[in-house]
Amino acid sequence: MENADGLLDEVPYPYWIDWAKLDRRGANFVMNAFYLNALQNVGKMMEWLKIPAAADYISCSQKLRQTLQTQLWDNNKQLFADAKVDSGLSTHFTEHANTMALSLKIAHKDQIPLIANKLVGNDNGENMTQNVLFMYWMAEGLFEAGYQKEALDILKKRYKHMIEANHAGYPTLWEQWSLFATYEGGQWKPAAWCIAQGENAYPSHTLSKWLLGLEPVSPGFKEANLRYNKAGIGNVAGKIPTPQGAIDIKWEQKKGQKSLFIQIPEGIKVNLDIKSLNASSKKVMDNGQLINQQTLNGGFYMITAGTHNLRF
């Protein structure tokens, strides 16, 4: 199935991606992006387990990333094409391929703003085919690319009618944009869709990662990184369950003063990214004491188990 460039090409088995109208000919971008994601995830797990072959998986994922970046980019459209076929690049373009390009860091720095700006302006699907069940990749892609405010705006805009509909007394996220119809052949047709679809259960994870700013970096949540969000939201709070107990986080902004309350269970250490605070590290206080500059490790300040009140 792999061609000479390492791309899955002309996959011999039928495959289905939830209601996605993709060009499945030749080397499909989305199928290969999922392959890349699997390779790097397996490689990371093997690293944690200290299995030497981890390097092989990571190397394959890096090669595949480079191949997708260079061979499936359409210079005229300034987007990633859906597929590479014998005759060249597909003329079909989707949010699916381009959001995965952002989220999985396939797009290089010059491609990122070109893609992100077209995603932000793709309200009616004019630039790229849309699909509600790929909104996880939309959110992750824009957040990863640094377009955090825009990511939140798109989530609010596209889910607003679902939340306000409040079917059966519960604001849920549906399987399709409309609960009782489908758009085919340029017209709406009667249909029935799931009122609470599993693929749309991602916001709790995504918003915890990008708004609360907490992301585990070791197995069992023994270590996590914490960053201040770039979405312009000064007040955000939540609790993240872990095997050791919940991590309680509360960011606040009052009259120009920003603060972080965090309660960490025993057995977990949290590394705070000082640069993300947009404040001098010499002015950050932890429980009333200026943080020790000597304890910073690569710009991160380690917060140990217990209750901490930081001001910056």
Protein Blocks (a to p, Z undefined) as FASTA:
>chain_A
ZZfkopaehiabdcddehiacdfehjafklmmmmmmmmmmmmmmmmmnopaklmmmmmmm
mmmmmmmmmmmccfklopacfbdcfklpcfbdcfklmmmmmmnomacfklmmmmmmmmmm
mmnommpccdfklmmmmmmmmmmnopamlmmmmmmmmmmmmmmnopghiacddfbfbfkb
cceehiacdddddfbdfklmmmmmmmmmmmnopacfbehhlaccddddfeopabdcdddd
dfkbpcddddddeehiacddddddehiacdddfklnopafklcceehiacdfklpgghia
cddeddddddZZ
